[in-house]
C-alpha cells in the first residue's frame, strides 16, 4: 500500500487519518481500531466504488448498505438455513445487529434508525428456529462504538428471543479511556449499569479489567472469550486469565476474526493461552494443560448454554460431537500424558475424523461431500 493510499483511509470511529506502521494501519487516537493492513486494504475497492470521497469514514457503512440493498443478504440467510443441518451443536452465528455492530455513522449512512439491522437479526432467528445446532447471537461491537440506546435495543431483542449477547469488553487501553471519558466508568461498570451482563453474555477479550471488574464478571456469570493470538498480533495486552479463573469467572478460548488472527487454529490458540499465562504471571504451572483444554471444550459448551456434561466432553449421554486425533505422529510421541501432548504438541492437521451428532463429516482428513480443489479455485477466483 502506498503512503498516499494509507493516508486516504479513515478510522471508522473518529474519521481521523490512519497511519501505516510497518504492516499495520493505526489510528493515533483510537488504537483499538488497529487493523492488519491486508484486512483493511480489502475494503479499498468497495470504498472507491461507493464513496464520492474515498477518505470518508462513512464509506464502509455505505458499502454495507449497497451490499444489503443489492439483495446479497438473501444467499447468506439461505446459507444459514442450509448449514443448520451440518454444523456441530452450539455453533453460534453472530448476527452482529447487522450494520448496527457499529453505530456512529448509521443514521447518516443508512438514512434512518437501524431498522434493517435488527430486521436481519430477526430473520436469522427465524431461519435458525427449530435447529438445535445453530444459535443466533446479537453482537453489538463494544461499549465505545455502540451507544447506550442501541446496546439496550440489542439487549431487549436478545431477551425477547432468548439469544446470547456478544460484545468486546476492555480489549484495549484506548477503549477503557474512551468509555471512562464518556461515561465515567470502566467498560464492565458501564455495561453492568445498563443491565447487559448476565449468564447469556459473552465478553470478548476482557484484558484491561480491574479486580472489581473481575468480581462483577464472575458474579454475573459472564463467559469471557480469551483470544490470545489476536491480542498478541495487535498488541492489545494479556488478559488476566488466572485472576479471572481464581475469582470463579467462566473463561473460554477463541480465535477472534481473520483480520487479527489469520488462521483461526484452535490448537494453536489453546497452546498459546497456556504459554502466555505462564509467561505473564511468571508461574510455570499457571493454566496447566488440562485447564487450557477445558477452556476450549467444556467451558465453551457452558458459555453457549449447555449443561455440564452435555457437550464438550466424551461420556455416555453427551452429545456426539467429537474429533479423533491421530497420535501416530513424531511430534506426539511418546504418549506419556495425552492431554499435555494435545495441548503442547498437537496440531489441527492431526485431526483425522470429525463426528457431528454421531455422523461422520470428516474422515481420513477428507471433508464429506466437499471437492476441496474446486473450493480452493472458487475462493481464488472470488
C-alpha positions as CSV (number, residue, x, y, z in Angstrom):
1,X,0.0,0.0,0.0
2,X,1.4,3.4,-0.9
3,X,1.6,6.2,1.8
4,X,-1.0,8.2,-0.2
5,X,-3.4,5.2,-0.2
6,X,-2.9,4.7,3.5
7,X,-3.5,8.4,4.2
8,X,-6.8,8.4,2.3
9,X,-8.3,5.8,4.7
10,X,-10.1,7.0,7.8
11,X,-10.6,5.4,11.2
12,X,-14.2,4.2,11.5
13,X,-14.5,5.7,15.0
14,X,-13.1,9.2,14.7
15,X,-12.6,9.7,10.9
16,X,-9.0,10.6,11.7
17,X,-6.3,9.6,9.2
18,X,-4.8,6.1,9.6
19,X,-1.0,5.9,9.8
20,X,0.9,3.0,8.2
21,X,3.3,1.5,10.7
22,X,5.1,-1.5,9.2
23,X,2.4,-3.9,8.1
24,X,-0.3,-2.3,10.3
25,X,-2.6,0.6,9.9
26,X,-3.1,2.6,13.1
27,X,-5.3,5.3,14.3
28,X,-3.3,7.7,16.6
29,X,-6.4,8.4,18.7
30,X,-8.1,5.0,18.9
31,X,-5.5,2.3,18.7
32,X,-8.2,-0.2,19.4
33,X,-9.0,0.0,15.8
34,X,-5.6,-1.1,14.7
35,X,-6.2,-3.4,11.7
36,X,-3.9,-5.6,9.8
37,X,-3.0,-3.9,6.5
38,X,-4.3,-6.7,4.4
39,X,-7.6,-6.7,6.2
40,X,-8.4,-3.0,5.8
41,X,-6.9,-3.0,2.3
42,X,-9.6,-5.4,1.1
43,X,-12.1,-2.6,1.7
44,X,-10.4,-0.3,-0.7
45,X,-12.3,-1.4,-3.9
46,X,-15.6,-1.0,-2.0
47,X,-14.7,2.4,-0.8
48,X,-13.7,3.6,-4.2
49,X,-16.9,2.3,-5.7
50,X,-19.4,3.6,-3.2
51,X,-17.9,6.7,-1.8
52,X,-17.5,10.1,-3.5
53,X,-14.7,10.7,-1.2
54,X,-12.5,7.6,-0.6
55,X,-11.4,9.0,2.7
56,X,-14.9,9.4,4.0
57,X,-15.3,7.3,7.2
58,X,-18.9,6.5,6.3
59,X,-17.8,4.6,3.2
60,X,-17.7,1.2,4.9
61,X,-21.3,1.6,6.2
62,X,-22.4,2.8,2.7
63,X,-20.8,-0.3,1.2
64,X,-22.7,-2.5,3.6
65,X,-25.9,-0.7,2.7
66,X,-25.2,-1.3,-1.0
67,X,-24.4,-4.9,-0.2
68,X,-27.8,-5.3,1.5
69,X,-29.8,-3.3,-1.0
70,X,-28.4,-5.5,-3.8
71,X,-30.1,-8.4,-2.1
72,X,-26.8,-10.1,-1.2
73,X,-28.1,-10.9,2.3
74,X,-30.6,-13.4,0.9
75,X,-28.0,-16.0,-0.1
76,X,-26.3,-15.5,3.2
77,X,-29.5,-16.2,5.0
78,X,-30.2,-19.2,2.8
79,X,-26.7,-20.5,3.5
80,X,-27.5,-20.2,7.2
81,X,-30.7,-22.3,6.7
82,X,-28.7,-24.9,4.7
83,X,-26.0,-25.1,7.3
84,X,-28.3,-25.8,10.2
85,X,-28.2,-29.5,9.4
86,X,-24.5,-29.8,9.1
87,X,-22.9,-27.7,11.9
88,X,-21.9,-29.0,15.3
89,X,-24.1,-28.4,18.3
90,X,-23.7,-25.0,19.8
91,X,-22.4,-23.2,16.7
92,X,-23.1,-19.6,17.4
93,X,-23.8,-17.3,14.4
94,X,-23.0,-13.7,15.1
95,X,-26.0,-11.7,13.9
96,X,-24.0,-8.6,14.9
97,X,-27.1,-6.4,14.9
98,X,-26.3,-6.2,11.2
99,X,-24.8,-2.9,10.3
100,X,-25.6,-1.9,13.9
101,X,-22.4,-3.6,15.1
102,X,-21.0,-0.1,15.0
103,X,-23.4,2.8,15.1
104,X,-21.5,6.1,14.8
105,X,-22.4,6.7,11.2
106,X,-25.6,4.7,10.9
107,X,-28.2,7.4,10.9
108,X,-26.5,9.3,8.1
109,X,-25.3,6.3,6.1
110,X,-28.5,4.2,6.3
111,X,-30.8,7.2,6.1
112,X,-32.5,6.5,9.5
113,X,-32.6,4.2,12.5
114,X,-31.1,0.7,12.5
115,X,-34.4,-0.9,11.4
116,X,-32.7,-3.0,8.7
117,X,-30.0,-4.2,11.0
118,X,-32.4,-5.5,13.6
119,X,-34.8,-6.9,11.0
120,X,-31.9,-9.0,9.6
121,X,-31.2,-10.3,13.1
122,X,-34.9,-11.3,13.5
123,X,-34.7,-13.1,10.1
124,X,-31.7,-15.0,11.2
125,X,-33.6,-16.1,14.3
126,X,-36.5,-17.2,12.2
127,X,-34.3,-19.3,9.9
128,X,-32.5,-21.0,12.8
129,X,-35.7,-21.8,14.6
130,X,-36.0,-25.5,15.4
131,X,-32.4,-26.1,14.7
132,X,-30.6,-27.5,17.7
133,X,-27.1,-26.9,16.2
134,X,-27.2,-23.2,15.4
135,X,-27.7,-20.4,17.9
136,X,-28.1,-16.8,16.8
137,X,-26.4,-14.2,19.0
138,X,-26.8,-10.4,19.0
139,X,-23.3,-8.8,18.8
140,X,-23.1,-5.0,19.2
141,X,-19.4,-4.3,18.8
142,X,-18.4,-2.7,22.1
143,X,-19.4,-0.1,24.7
144,X,-17.3,2.6,23.0
145,X,-18.6,2.2,19.4
146,X,-22.2,1.5,20.2
147,X,-24.4,4.0,22.1
148,X,-26.2,3.0,25.3
149,X,-29.5,3.3,23.4
150,X,-28.5,0.7,20.8
151,X,-26.9,-1.5,23.4
152,X,-30.2,-1.6,25.2
153,X,-32.1,-2.2,21.9
154,X,-29.8,-5.2,21.3
155,X,-30.4,-6.4,24.9
156,X,-34.1,-6.2,24.6
157,X,-34.1,-8.1,21.3
158,X,-31.8,-10.8,22.8
159,X,-34.1,-11.1,25.8
160,X,-37.2,-11.4,23.6
161,X,-35.8,-14.3,21.6
162,X,-33.7,-15.9,24.3
163,X,-30.4,-15.1,22.5
164,X,-26.9,-14.7,23.7
165,X,-25.4,-11.3,23.5
166,X,-21.7,-10.9,22.5
167,X,-19.6,-7.8,22.8
168,X,-16.0,-6.7,23.1
169,X,-15.1,-5.7,26.7
170,X,-11.9,-3.9,27.7
171,X,-9.9,-5.1,24.7
172,X,-7.5,-2.1,24.7
173,X,-6.4,0.7,26.9
174,X,-7.9,3.2,24.5
175,X,-11.3,1.6,24.8
176,X,-11.0,1.9,28.6
177,X,-10.0,5.5,28.2
178,X,-12.8,6.4,25.8
179,X,-15.5,4.7,27.9
180,X,-14.2,6.4,31.1
181,X,-14.2,9.8,29.3
182,X,-17.7,9.3,28.0
183,X,-19.4,7.6,31.0
184,X,-17.0,7.9,33.9
185,X,-16.9,4.2,34.4
186,X,-14.9,1.1,33.3
187,X,-16.3,-0.8,30.3
188,X,-17.6,-3.5,32.7
189,X,-19.2,-1.0,35.0
190,X,-20.8,0.7,32.1
191,X,-22.3,-2.5,30.6
192,X,-23.3,-3.7,34.0
193,X,-25.1,-0.4,34.7
194,X,-27.1,-0.9,31.5
195,X,-28.0,-4.5,32.6
196,X,-26.2,-6.1,29.7
197,X,-24.1,-8.5,31.8
198,X,-25.5,-11.9,32.6
199,X,-25.2,-15.7,32.0
200,X,-26.1,-15.3,28.3
201,X,-23.4,-12.6,27.8
202,X,-20.1,-13.5,26.1
203,X,-17.4,-10.8,26.6
204,X,-14.6,-10.9,24.2
205,X,-11.0,-10.2,25.4
206,X,-11.5,-8.6,28.9
207,X,-7.9,-7.6,29.0
208,X,-7.8,-4.3,30.9
209,X,-10.1,-5.2,33.7
210,X,-9.8,-4.2,37.4
211,X,-10.2,-6.6,40.3
212,X,-13.7,-5.1,40.8
213,X,-14.5,-5.7,37.1
214,X,-13.4,-9.4,37.5
215,X,-15.6,-9.8,40.5
216,X,-18.6,-8.4,38.5
217,X,-17.9,-10.7,35.6
218,X,-17.8,-13.7,37.9
219,X,-20.9,-12.6,39.8
220,X,-23.0,-12.0,36.7
221,X,-21.9,-15.3,35.1
222,X,-20.4,-13.7,32.0
223,X,-18.5,-16.0,29.7
224,X,-15.1,-14.5,28.9
225,X,-13.7,-15.3,25.5
226,X,-9.9,-15.2,25.7
227,X,-8.3,-14.6,22.3
228,X,-4.6,-14.7,23.0
229,X,-3.2,-14.7,19.4
230,X,-5.4,-11.8,18.3
231,X,-4.4,-9.9,21.4
232,X,-0.7,-10.6,20.7
233,X,-1.0,-9.7,17.0
234,X,-2.5,-6.2,17.5
235,X,-0.6,-5.7,20.8
236,X,-3.8,-5.3,22.9
237,X,-2.2,-6.8,26.0
238,X,-2.6,-10.0,28.1
239,X,-5.9,-11.0,29.7
240,X,-5.6,-11.9,33.4
241,X,-7.0,-15.3,32.8
242,X,-5.6,-16.8,36.0
243,X,-7.0,-14.0,38.1
244,X,-10.4,-14.4,36.4
245,X,-10.4,-18.2,37.0
246,X,-9.4,-17.7,40.6
247,X,-12.4,-15.4,41.0
248,X,-14.7,-18.0,39.6
249,X,-15.3,-16.4,36.2
250,X,-16.2,-18.7,33.3
251,X,-13.3,-18.4,30.8
252,X,-13.2,-19.8,27.4
253,X,-10.7,-19.6,24.5
254,X,-11.4,-18.3,21.0
255,X,-9.7,-17.0,17.9
256,X,-11.3,-13.7,17.1
257,X,-11.5,-12.8,13.4
258,X,-9.2,-13.3,10.5
259,X,-8.1,-9.7,10.4
260,X,-6.4,-10.1,13.8
261,X,-5.6,-13.8,13.8
262,X,-5.5,-15.1,10.3
263,X,-5.5,-18.9,10.6
264,X,-8.2,-19.4,13.3
265,X,-6.5,-22.6,14.5
266,X,-7.9,-23.6,17.9
267,X,-5.0,-26.0,18.6
268,X,-2.6,-23.1,18.3
269,X,-4.9,-20.9,20.4
270,X,-5.1,-23.3,23.3
271,X,-1.3,-23.8,23.4
272,X,-0.8,-20.0,23.2
273,X,-3.2,-19.4,26.0
274,X,-1.4,-21.8,28.3
275,X,2.1,-20.5,27.4
276,X,1.1,-16.8,27.6
277,X,-0.3,-17.1,31.2
278,X,2.9,-18.8,32.3
279,X,4.9,-16.0,30.8
280,X,2.7,-13.2,32.1
281,X,2.4,-14.5,35.6
282,X,6.0,-15.8,36.0
283,X,4.5,-19.1,37.2
284,X,5.3,-22.2,35.1
285,X,2.3,-24.0,36.4
286,X,-0.2,-21.3,35.5
287,X,-3.1,-22.5,33.3
288,X,-1.9,-26.2,33.1
289,X,-2.7,-28.3,30.1
290,X,-5.8,-29.8,31.4
291,X,-7.3,-26.5,32.3
292,X,-6.3,-25.0,29.0
293,X,-8.1,-27.8,27.2
294,X,-11.2,-27.3,29.4
295,X,-11.3,-23.6,28.2
296,X,-11.8,-24.8,24.6
297,X,-14.2,-27.7,25.3
298,X,-16.4,-27.9,28.4
299,X,-16.2,-24.2,29.2
300,X,-17.0,-23.3,25.7
301,X,-20.1,-25.5,25.9
302,X,-21.2,-23.9,29.1
303,X,-20.7,-20.5,27.6
304,X,-23.2,-21.4,24.9
305,X,-25.8,-22.6,27.4
306,X,-25.2,-26.3,27.6
307,X,-25.3,-28.1,30.9
308,X,-22.2,-29.5,32.5
309,X,-21.5,-32.9,30.8
310,X,-23.9,-32.3,27.9
311,X,-21.3,-31.1,25.4
312,X,-17.6,-30.6,25.2
313,X,-16.9,-34.0,27.0
314,X,-16.7,-37.6,25.9
315,X,-19.0,-39.6,28.1
316,X,-22.2,-41.7,27.8
317,X,-25.2,-39.5,27.3
318,X,-23.3,-36.5,26.0
319,X,-23.9,-35.1,22.5
320,X,-21.9,-37.0,20.0
321,X,-19.8,-34.1,18.6
322,X,-16.2,-35.1,18.8
323,X,-12.9,-35.4,17.0
324,X,-10.5,-38.3,16.6
325,X,-6.8,-37.3,16.7
326,X,-4.1,-39.4,15.1
327,X,-1.4,-39.8,17.7
328,X,0.9,-41.7,15.5
329,X,3.0,-38.7,14.6
330,X,6.6,-38.0,15.6
331,X,5.7,-34.8,17.4
332,X,3.1,-36.6,19.5
333,X,5.4,-39.5,20.7
334,X,5.9,-40.8,23.3
335,X,2.4,-40.5,24.7
336,X,3.0,-40.2,28.4
337,X,0.3,-37.7,29.0
338,X,-2.2,-37.4,26.2
339,X,-3.6,-34.1,27.4
340,X,-0.2,-32.5,27.6
341,X,0.6,-33.9,24.2
342,X,-2.5,-32.5,22.7
343,X,-2.2,-29.0,24.2
344,X,1.5,-28.5,23.9
345,X,2.3,-30.5,20.7
346,X,-1.0,-31.1,18.9
347,X,-1.8,-29.5,15.5
348,X,-5.1,-29.1,13.7
349,X,-3.6,-31.3,10.9
350,X,-3.5,-34.2,13.5
351,X,-7.4,-34.4,13.4
352,X,-8.3,-37.4,11.4
353,X,-12.0,-37.7,11.9
354,X,-14.8,-35.3,12.9
355,X,-18.2,-36.6,14.2
356,X,-21.3,-34.3,14.4
357,X,-24.3,-35.7,16.2
358,X,-23.0,-39.2,15.6
359,X,-22.5,-38.6,11.9
360,X,-19.0,-38.7,10.4
361,X,-18.4,-35.4,8.4
362,X,-14.6,-35.7,8.1
363,X,-12.8,-39.0,7.7
364,X,-9.1,-39.6,6.9
365,X,-8.9,-35.8,6.8
366,X,-11.3,-35.6,3.9
367,X,-14.5,-33.4,4.3
368,X,-17.5,-35.4,3.3
369,X,-19.2,-34.0,0.2
370,X,-16.7,-31.2,-0.4
371,X,-14.5,-31.0,-3.5
372,X,-11.6,-29.1,-1.9
373,X,-9.7,-28.4,-5.2
374,X,-12.9,-26.9,-6.7
375,X,-13.5,-24.9,-3.4
376,X,-9.9,-23.5,-3.5
377,X,-10.3,-22.5,-7.1
378,X,-13.6,-20.8,-6.4
379,X,-12.1,-18.9,-3.5
380,X,-9.1,-17.8,-5.6
381,X,-11.4,-16.6,-8.3
382,X,-13.8,-14.7,-6.0
